[in-house]
Amino acid sequence: MTERTRWAAAPTRTPSLEETRLQLEGRAEVLEAALAREAALERALRSARWKARLRANPEWVEEQTRREPEVVEALERVRRRAELEGWSQDTPIQRVVHALLARRERLKSLVRRRLASLTSVSGAPVLDAELARLAGLVRREASFQLDPREVLVHETLPLRDWPPVHAFLAISYGGVAYVLFALLMTRPGPGKEFPLLAALLLFLLPLVALVLRSGEVRLTSKRLIWRPKFGETVAIPLDSLRFDSFRWSKLLKTVHLEGERRVRLRHQGDGARLLTLLALHGSPPLAGAARAGVLAADVVVYPVVLREGGLAREGHAILRPGGVFFVPKVDGARVFEAVTGREAPTAMDAACVLEQLRWLPAAEVDECLARVVAATGGSWWSAWESRHEADVPAWKRIQINKASQVLTGKVDWSTQSRVEHILRAWPRVSG
């Protein structure tokens, strides 16, 4: 028999309010206070500004949790009295109880719905536990500014990092809107203003939506921060991220992920790279490695071609003071799995995985690269068995020879000083 069914027992008498208050010894007041408290919670959660109202009134949830045991005890006491003395459903305290139970069912459903909008939920709703969890998430307001001990790993900004297709659409829509606005201003005749105005709004709305739904992303040594153009800033600790929630919608340029909070990062042109970084910095050996705030200067990753005889293989070279690693062009997931020892949760960018090894100490970099080379069919050339062109700038060409094999590539001019620093540690053999 359910709790609601028990309250529907057949009545035999209707005691007065004063009589029930005396018999229940203060429990009637407990139930009336609970009804008023839960009514306030329900109104707050139904409001469009429900998050702000919960933040402004933290005592509501604290009081609800603190008073719950005595409310449960009072409900049980009233139930036993009602069954023993055959109280009528019209008894004032019975009406309070029925109103409280009905409100609790509504509140339970409302809390579950609000919580599900922020994070994943499962199992049967438990009012107090889910209300406390909801309040905890809402009160944890995020700042886009970094904490003193936080290190920035990656950052994307609106407009600057818009994918080319979005930039083209924005320019196109802007041009058409300008033409329509110019036509509207020329006042072409009675009755023609409305169609032009409607067309102008039709063309402007997608552009406005694009801007309002975009935002800024920061990946730090501890968390992912998302600041949308419209809405509140959300921060997710990296150690709470669920890899099975990673999803990259290439068509919509949207990153879907879930941890302590669920979030959609819209209009991210480099979403695949962002997911690679999240997976890497959420997994050993890179988990927490960025907190030191030091990127190794003696690790340089750059694209190369390995030639031997008439054969050529594309890939990446990783230049180190002791030599050079060659990783052939393969699926980035294989590189990720070799580094972390776990299955890749999404498509991976191999170059990005290799570049992030710079956050590790030198010994760990070489250990990871040795595993990557073994897993991908790459190779390692010691500096003592290799020759390089010492008199050619690295931004023009880096050519390294070993017997009949030739490794050729180049780096951006901004990386040239690091390349020269590494090669100065090699035996000075020109050729």
C-alpha positions as CSV (number, residue, x, y, z in Angstrom):
1,M,0.0,0.0,0.0
2,T,1.5,3.4,-1.0
3,E,1.7,6.4,1.3
4,R,-1.0,8.2,-0.6
5,T,-3.3,5.2,-0.5
6,R,-3.0,5.0,3.3
7,W,-4.3,8.5,3.7
8,A,-7.5,7.5,1.9
9,A,-8.8,5.3,4.8
10,A,-12.5,5.6,5.5
11,P,-13.2,8.4,8.0
12,T,-15.4,8.0,11.1
13,R,-15.1,11.3,12.9
14,T,-13.8,14.8,12.5
15,P,-11.8,16.2,15.5
16,S,-11.4,19.9,15.8
17,L,-8.2,21.7,14.9
18,E,-7.4,22.5,18.6
19,E,-7.9,18.8,19.5
20,T,-5.6,17.5,16.8
21,R,-3.0,20.1,17.8
22,L,-3.0,18.9,21.4
23,Q,-2.9,15.3,20.5
24,L,0.0,15.7,18.0
25,E,2.1,17.7,20.4
26,G,3.6,20.2,18.0
27,R,3.7,18.0,15.0
28,A,0.8,19.8,13.3
29,E,3.0,23.0,13.3
30,V,5.9,21.0,11.9
31,L,3.7,19.9,8.9
32,E,2.3,23.4,8.3
33,A,5.8,24.8,8.3
34,A,7.0,22.1,5.9
35,L,4.0,22.9,3.6
36,A,4.9,26.6,3.6
37,R,8.6,25.9,3.0
38,E,8.1,23.5,0.1
39,A,5.6,25.9,-1.4
40,A,8.4,28.6,-1.5
41,L,10.8,26.1,-3.0
42,E,8.3,25.1,-5.7
43,R,7.6,28.7,-6.6
44,A,11.4,29.4,-6.9
45,L,12.0,26.3,-9.1
46,R,9.2,27.2,-11.4
47,S,10.6,30.7,-11.9
48,A,12.5,31.6,-15.0
49,R,15.3,32.9,-12.6
50,W,15.3,29.7,-10.6
51,K,19.1,29.5,-10.4
52,A,19.4,33.1,-9.1
53,R,16.6,32.4,-6.5
54,L,18.3,29.3,-5.2
55,R,21.6,31.2,-4.9
56,A,20.0,34.1,-3.1
57,N,18.2,31.8,-0.6
58,P,20.6,28.9,0.4
59,E,18.8,28.6,3.7
60,W,15.8,27.1,1.9
61,V,17.6,23.9,0.9
62,E,19.5,23.7,4.2
63,E,16.3,24.0,6.2
64,Q,14.6,21.4,4.0
65,T,17.4,18.9,4.7
66,R,17.6,19.7,8.4
67,R,13.9,19.5,9.0
68,E,13.3,16.3,7.0
69,P,13.6,13.8,9.8
70,E,11.0,15.5,12.0
71,V,8.7,16.0,9.0
72,V,8.8,12.2,8.3
73,E,8.2,11.5,12.0
74,A,5.3,13.9,12.1
75,L,3.7,12.3,9.0
76,E,4.0,8.8,10.5
77,R,2.5,10.0,13.8
78,V,-0.5,11.6,12.0
79,R,-1.0,8.4,10.0
80,R,-1.1,6.2,13.1
81,R,-3.5,8.6,14.9
82,A,-5.8,8.8,11.9
83,E,-6.0,5.0,11.6
84,L,-6.4,4.5,15.3
85,E,-9.1,7.1,15.8
86,G,-10.7,7.0,12.3
87,W,-10.2,10.7,11.5
88,S,-12.2,12.1,8.6
89,Q,-10.6,13.3,5.4
90,D,-12.1,16.7,6.3
91,T,-10.0,17.0,9.4
92,P,-7.8,20.2,9.1
93,I,-4.6,18.2,9.7
94,Q,-5.6,15.6,7.1
95,R,-6.0,18.4,4.5
96,V,-2.5,19.7,5.4
97,V,-1.1,16.3,5.0
98,H,-2.7,15.7,1.7
99,A,-1.6,19.1,0.4
100,L,2.0,18.4,1.6
101,L,2.1,15.0,0.0
102,A,0.8,16.3,-3.3
103,R,3.3,19.2,-3.2
104,R,6.1,16.8,-2.5
105,E,5.3,14.8,-5.6
106,R,5.3,17.9,-7.7
107,L,8.5,19.2,-6.1
108,K,10.2,15.8,-6.7
109,S,9.4,15.9,-10.4
110,L,10.4,19.6,-10.7
111,V,13.8,19.0,-9.0
112,R,14.5,16.0,-11.2
113,R,13.7,18.1,-14.3
114,R,15.9,21.0,-13.2
115,L,18.8,18.7,-12.3
116,A,18.5,16.8,-15.6
117,S,19.0,20.1,-17.4
118,L,22.4,20.4,-15.8
119,T,23.8,16.9,-15.5
120,S,22.9,13.2,-15.9
121,V,20.5,11.6,-13.4
122,S,19.3,8.0,-13.1
123,G,17.2,5.9,-10.8
124,A,14.1,6.8,-8.8
125,P,13.9,10.4,-7.7
126,V,14.9,11.1,-4.1
127,L,13.8,14.6,-3.2
128,D,16.3,15.6,-0.5
129,A,19.4,14.1,-2.2
130,E,18.6,15.6,-5.6
131,L,17.6,18.9,-4.2
132,A,21.0,19.1,-2.3
133,R,22.8,18.1,-5.5
134,L,21.0,20.7,-7.5
135,A,21.7,23.4,-5.0
136,G,25.4,22.5,-4.9
137,L,25.7,22.7,-8.7
138,V,23.8,26.0,-8.9
139,R,25.8,27.7,-6.1
140,R,29.1,26.8,-7.7
141,E,29.3,29.9,-9.9
142,A,32.3,29.8,-12.3
143,S,34.6,32.6,-13.3
144,F,36.3,32.8,-16.6
145,Q,39.4,34.2,-14.9
146,L,42.1,31.7,-13.9
147,D,42.9,30.8,-10.3
148,P,46.4,31.8,-9.0
149,R,47.7,28.2,-9.4
150,E,45.9,27.4,-12.6
151,V,47.7,27.1,-15.9
152,L,46.2,27.8,-19.3
153,V,46.5,24.9,-21.7
154,H,44.3,26.0,-24.6
155,E,42.0,28.8,-25.5
156,T,39.5,29.6,-28.2
157,L,37.9,32.9,-28.8
158,P,34.8,33.9,-30.8
159,L,35.3,35.4,-34.2
160,R,39.0,34.7,-34.2
161,D,38.4,31.0,-34.2
162,W,35.2,30.8,-36.2
163,P,35.4,28.1,-38.8
164,P,35.7,29.5,-42.4
165,V,32.2,28.4,-43.3
166,H,30.7,30.4,-40.5
167,A,32.8,33.4,-41.3
168,F,31.6,33.2,-45.0
169,L,28.0,32.9,-43.9
170,A,28.3,35.8,-41.6
171,I,29.8,38.0,-44.3
172,S,27.2,36.8,-46.8
173,Y,24.3,37.4,-44.5
174,G,25.7,40.8,-43.5
175,G,26.0,41.8,-47.2
176,V,22.4,40.8,-48.0
177,A,21.1,42.5,-44.9
178,Y,22.9,45.7,-45.9
179,V,21.3,45.6,-49.4
180,L,17.8,45.0,-47.9
181,F,18.3,47.8,-45.4
182,A,19.4,50.1,-48.2
183,L,16.3,49.2,-50.3
184,L,14.1,49.7,-47.2
185,M,15.5,53.2,-46.7
186,T,14.7,54.2,-50.2
187,R,11.0,53.8,-49.5
188,P,10.0,52.0,-52.7
189,G,6.3,52.7,-52.3
190,P,3.3,52.1,-50.2
191,G,2.8,48.5,-49.1
192,K,6.4,47.4,-50.0
193,E,8.1,48.3,-46.7
194,F,6.7,45.3,-44.8
195,P,8.0,42.6,-47.2
196,L,11.4,44.2,-47.2
197,L,11.4,44.5,-43.4
198,A,10.4,40.9,-43.0
199,A,13.1,39.8,-45.5
200,L,15.7,41.8,-43.5
201,L,14.7,40.2,-40.2
202,L,14.7,36.8,-41.9
203,F,18.3,37.3,-43.0
204,L,19.5,38.9,-39.7
205,L,18.1,36.2,-37.4
206,P,20.5,33.4,-38.3
207,L,23.5,35.8,-38.0
208,V,22.2,37.0,-34.6
209,A,21.6,33.5,-33.4
210,L,25.2,32.5,-34.6
211,V,26.7,35.3,-32.5
212,L,24.6,34.7,-29.4
213,R,25.1,31.0,-29.4
214,S,28.9,31.3,-29.7
215,G,31.3,31.6,-26.8
216,E,34.8,31.4,-25.4
217,V,36.5,28.2,-24.2
218,R,39.5,27.9,-21.8
219,L,41.1,24.6,-21.0
220,T,43.3,24.8,-17.9
221,S,45.3,22.4,-15.8
222,K,42.2,21.8,-13.6
223,R,39.0,22.5,-15.6
224,L,37.2,23.4,-18.8
225,I,35.6,26.8,-18.7
226,W,32.8,27.8,-21.2
227,R,31.6,31.4,-21.4
228,P,28.8,31.7,-23.9
229,K,27.8,35.1,-25.3
230,F,24.3,34.6,-23.7
231,G,24.0,32.7,-20.5
232,E,26.1,31.8,-17.5
233,T,29.8,30.7,-17.4
234,V,30.2,27.0,-16.7
235,A,33.3,25.2,-15.4
236,I,33.8,21.5,-15.3
237,P,36.7,19.8,-13.4
238,L,38.7,17.7,-15.7
239,D,38.7,14.7,-13.3
240,S,34.8,14.6,-13.5
241,L,34.6,14.3,-17.3
242,R,33.0,11.2,-18.7
243,F,34.8,10.0,-21.8
244,D,31.7,8.2,-23.0
245,S,29.9,11.5,-23.3
246,F,32.5,13.0,-25.7
247,R,30.9,13.9,-29.1
248,W,31.9,16.2,-31.9
249,S,29.2,17.4,-34.3
250,K,31.2,18.4,-37.3
251,L,28.2,19.8,-39.2
252,L,27.0,22.0,-36.4
253,K,30.6,22.6,-35.0
254,T,29.4,21.7,-31.5
255,V,31.3,19.8,-28.8
256,H,29.1,17.7,-26.5
257,L,30.5,16.6,-23.2
258,E,29.5,15.8,-19.6
259,G,31.1,15.7,-16.2
260,E,30.0,17.5,-13.1
261,R,27.9,19.5,-15.5
262,R,26.5,18.8,-19.0
263,V,27.6,21.4,-21.6
264,R,27.4,22.0,-25.3
265,L,30.2,24.2,-26.8
266,R,28.7,25.7,-29.9
267,H,30.4,27.0,-33.0
268,Q,33.9,25.6,-32.2
269,G,35.9,25.3,-35.4
270,D,38.6,23.3,-33.6
271,G,36.3,21.0,-31.7
272,A,38.2,17.8,-32.6
273,R,41.4,19.3,-31.2
274,L,39.6,20.4,-28.1
275,L,38.3,16.9,-27.4
276,T,41.8,15.5,-28.0
277,L,43.2,17.9,-25.4
278,L,40.4,17.1,-22.9
279,A,41.0,13.3,-23.3
280,L,44.8,13.8,-22.9
281,H,44.7,16.0,-19.9
282,G,42.1,13.9,-18.3
283,S,44.3,10.7,-18.6
284,P,47.6,9.7,-17.2
285,P,50.4,10.5,-17.7
286,L,49.2,14.0,-18.7
287,A,46.5,14.3,-16.1
288,G,47.8,17.1,-13.8
289,A,51.1,17.5,-15.7
290,A,50.2,21.0,-16.8
291,R,50.0,22.2,-13.3
292,A,53.7,22.7,-13.2
293,G,53.2,25.4,-15.9
294,V,56.3,24.3,-17.9
295,L,56.4,23.3,-21.5
296,A,59.6,21.5,-22.5
297,A,61.7,23.6,-24.8
298,D,63.7,20.6,-26.1
299,V,60.8,18.8,-27.7
300,V,59.9,20.0,-31.3
301,V,57.2,18.3,-33.3
302,Y,56.9,19.0,-37.0
303,P,55.7,17.3,-40.2
304,V,58.2,15.4,-42.3
305,V,58.7,13.0,-45.2
306,L,60.9,10.0,-44.7
307,R,62.5,8.8,-48.0
308,E,64.4,5.6,-48.7
309,G,65.2,4.7,-52.2
310,G,62.1,5.4,-54.2
311,L,59.7,5.2,-51.2
312,A,58.3,8.1,-49.2
313,R,56.4,8.1,-46.0
314,E,54.7,11.1,-44.4
315,G,54.5,11.6,-40.7
316,H,55.9,13.6,-37.8
317,A,59.4,14.0,-36.4
318,I,59.9,14.7,-32.8
319,L,63.3,16.3,-32.3
320,R,65.1,15.6,-29.0
321,P,68.6,16.4,-27.7
322,G,69.5,12.7,-28.0
323,G,68.1,12.2,-31.5
324,V,64.9,12.2,-33.5
325,F,61.7,10.0,-33.4
326,F,59.7,9.4,-36.6
327,V,56.0,8.6,-36.2
328,P,54.4,7.7,-39.5
329,K,51.0,9.2,-40.6
330,V,48.5,7.1,-38.7
331,D,45.1,7.4,-37.0
332,G,45.6,9.7,-34.1
333,A,43.7,7.2,-31.9
334,R,46.6,4.8,-32.1
335,V,49.0,7.5,-30.9
336,F,46.7,8.4,-28.0
337,E,46.3,4.8,-26.9
338,A,50.1,4.3,-27.0
339,V,50.6,7.4,-24.8
340,T,47.7,6.8,-22.3
341,G,47.2,3.1,-22.4
342,R,43.4,3.6,-22.7
343,E,41.0,3.5,-25.7
344,A,40.5,6.8,-27.5
345,P,37.0,8.2,-26.7
346,T,36.8,10.1,-30.0
347,A,38.7,10.8,-33.2
348,M,42.2,12.1,-32.4
349,D,44.7,14.6,-33.9
350,A,48.0,12.8,-33.9
351,A,50.1,16.0,-34.1
352,C,48.1,17.4,-31.1
353,V,48.8,14.3,-29.0
354,L,52.5,14.5,-29.8
355,E,52.7,18.2,-29.1
356,Q,51.1,17.9,-25.7
357,L,53.9,15.6,-24.5
358,R,55.9,18.8,-24.0
359,W,54.1,19.1,-20.6
360,L,55.9,16.0,-19.3
361,P,59.3,15.7,-17.8
362,A,62.1,14.7,-20.3
363,A,62.3,11.1,-19.2
364,E,58.5,10.6,-19.5
365,V,58.5,12.2,-23.0
366,D,61.0,9.7,-24.3
367,E,59.2,6.7,-22.6
368,C,55.9,7.8,-24.3
369,L,57.6,8.3,-27.7
370,A,59.2,4.9,-27.5
371,R,55.7,3.4,-27.0
372,V,54.3,5.4,-29.8
373,V,57.1,4.4,-32.2
374,A,56.5,0.7,-31.3
375,A,52.8,1.0,-31.8
376,T,52.8,2.8,-35.1
377,G,55.8,1.2,-36.9
378,G,58.0,4.3,-36.5
379,S,61.7,4.6,-35.8
380,W,64.2,6.3,-33.6
381,W,67.5,7.7,-34.9
382,S,70.2,8.5,-32.4
383,A,72.0,11.8,-32.8
384,W,75.3,9.9,-33.0
385,E,74.3,7.9,-36.1
386,S,72.5,10.8,-37.9
387,R,73.8,13.8,-39.9
388,H,72.0,17.1,-40.3
389,E,72.5,20.2,-42.4
390,A,73.9,22.7,-39.8
391,D,74.1,25.6,-42.2
392,V,70.4,25.7,-43.5
393,P,67.8,27.7,-41.4
394,A,65.2,25.4,-39.9
395,W,62.3,27.5,-41.3
396,K,63.6,26.6,-44.8
397,R,64.5,22.9,-44.3
398,I,65.5,20.4,-41.6
399,Q,67.2,17.5,-43.3
400,I,68.5,14.6,-41.3
401,N,70.2,11.6,-42.9
402,K,70.9,8.1,-41.6
403,A,72.6,5.8,-44.0
404,S,70.2,5.7,-47.1
405,Q,67.3,7.2,-45.2
406,V,66.5,11.0,-45.4
407,L,64.1,12.8,-43.1
408,T,63.0,16.2,-44.5
409,G,60.7,18.8,-43.0
410,K,60.7,22.4,-41.8
411,V,59.2,24.4,-38.9
412,D,57.6,27.8,-38.5
413,W,60.1,30.6,-38.0
414,S,58.9,31.0,-34.4
415,T,60.1,27.5,-33.6
416,Q,63.5,27.9,-35.2
417,S,65.3,29.0,-32.0
418,R,64.2,25.8,-30.2
419,V,65.3,23.6,-33.1
420,E,68.7,25.3,-33.2
421,H,69.0,24.8,-29.4
422,I,68.4,21.1,-29.8
423,L,70.6,20.5,-32.8
424,R,73.5,22.3,-31.0
425,A,73.5,19.3,-28.6
426,W,74.0,16.9,-31.5
427,P,77.5,15.9,-32.8
428,R,78.6,18.7,-35.2
429,V,78.6,16.7,-38.4
430,S,77.7,18.6,-41.6
431,G,76.9,17.2,-44.9
